[in-house]
Amino acid sequence: MISISELSSLTEESAKPFTCVLELTHLCNFKCPHCYLPTNRYHGLEYNRFKKLVDIINEFNFFIINITGGEPLTHPYFCDIYTYIKERGLITTLLTNGYLINQRIVDLLKNYPPHSVEISLYGSNSDEYLRNTGVTNGFQTVMSNIHLLLKNNINTVIKTVLTNYNINNIYNYIKVANRFGLELKVGVDIYPQINGNKNPLKYRAIPRSICQFETQTKELDNINEHIAKAEKRYIHKNIHCSSGLNSFLIDPQGTIALCNWMRLDINIFSDKFEKLWLKLQEIRKELEIYAKKSKCMSCNYRGICTWCPVYAYLENKQYTKPIQYFCDLAKERNKFFNLNLGEAT
């Protein structure tokens, strides 16, 4: 049987719909300082509008819906929306902070199993959770809810992002995941908010600390695999992701976006979806041209760097300009892992 990743690759090559990231709401019960969403958040569509939206996605043969937010469980019709999605045969991934999971949610997930529930971890103890999220009983509640998910055989992933306020304690995060028999998925990228606010950037971990962590957790194989995949991808295109090829995003107001950071002023109900999909592909092609013009594309470090024109514009207001933080991180990785990629170009 063909795997999801293999199917994704095939649809990416043919520019066929595959994944939709669906933001149910921008409201959240946590106040994480590195969040890319502005504080003036808004709630989602009414249930009947979401049904029409899901019908459009289903009609055009999308396979996967990644349900996210904000915090998707804050939406008053989450259970109804989730049920409607699953009854149309779509594969789902639920991205949540885990705080609002309860027996009703677990029963729903048992009846309509998701591909996975991905829970973001914001601390290894109560004090850390309070400091990072503003929620007093966050740690105990999330731990209890993870246990509830696993007890009911729901595929659960625990993940976090390295920041300058958790990197000195990250090994305790790993221990938390390990206590559940799980590995901790760790990301390192923090971006400006979608409105251009750069405040989250001050929470980035310094590149040297990131590389020390990656070295101590034996990430070399993953880095080398990433380089090999990146080099293969860059043969055919100038941007490392699949946004606008086989995936896109819909925000809580029904506005479509190329990805989390490339927001557009186009509503999914404004025209036939065929035309909107072609518009997304045109925007992707424009971004490919910007990328090709950037000196980043000829850099020796491109295989270990996640630079793209969208990130560049958010951070520098220029689609072609390198992001110094990414350059510094790639340089440190080259040194820490003895990759011998030469100097940055």
Secondary structure, 3 states (H helix, E strand, C coil): CCCHHHHHHHHHHHCCCCEEEEECCCCCCCCCCCCCCCCCCCCCCCHHHHHHHHHHHHHCCCCEEEEECCCHHHCCCHHHHHHHHHCCCCEEEEEECCCCCCHHHHHHHHHCCCCEEEEECCCCCHHHHHHHHCCCCHHHHHHHHHHHHHHCCCCEEEEEECECCCHHHHHHHHHHHHHCCCCEEEECCCCCCCCCCCHHHHHECCHHHHHHHHHHCCCHHHHHHHHHHHHHHHHHCCCCCCECCCEEEECCCCEEECCCCCEEEEECCCCCHHHHHHHHHHHHHHHHHHHHHCHHHHCCCHHHCCCCHHHHHHHHCCCCCCCHHHHHHHHHHHHHCCCCCCCCC
